[in-house]
Amino acid sequence: MKRWRDSTFAIPTVLALLSAVGLFAALLGDGGWDALAWIGLGLPALLGFWPLLPRKARDRR
């Protein structure tokens, strides 16, 4: 059986679900919904930006 991380579509599916939840939360309202929208839309954006960082900057963390 394949590990979850070895699956071709597992990580893109999780990122798509996070984005969908973030977009849905942004449409619903204020307060806690805004926080959920920031997390749901910000996390995929940060994870997409991660490979673009120079190697030295990533090793410092």
N, C-alpha and C positions, 0 to 999 in steps of 0.2 A: 504494500500500500504506500502511496506517495505521501510524503510529509506535506503539511499545509503550505509551507513556505516554498516548496518545490513546484507547486502548481503554477501553471502559466497565467491563469486568470485570477488567482486568489487576491493578490495585492491590488491590481487594478479594480477589482470588484469592491474591495473595502474602500478604496479611495472614491469610487463612484457613489457608493452608499453614503459616505461621509458628506460628499458634496450635495447629494440630493437632500439629506437631512438638513444641512445648512441652508439650502435654498428654501426648503419648506418652512423652516423655522423663521427665516427672514420675512416671509410673507404673513406669518401668523400674528405677530404682535410685538410688544415692547417688553422690557424687563428681562426676565429669564430667557425669553425667546431670542433676544438679541445676543445674549451670551452664548447660547447654543448655536446661533448662526455664525458668530465669530469663530467658534471652535470648529464647526462643521465645514466652514469655507477656508479658514486659516490653516488648519493642519494639512490638508492636501496641497495647499500652495507652498507651505514650508517644506514638505517632503519632496515636492517637485523641484524646488530650488536647491536642495541639499547636494545633488551631484554636480551642480555648477560651481560650488565653492572650490577654491584651490585646495590641493591636498594638504598643504601646511596648515591652513586655517582649520581644517577638519581634525587634524592630529593634535592640535592644541587643546581641544575640548576633552 
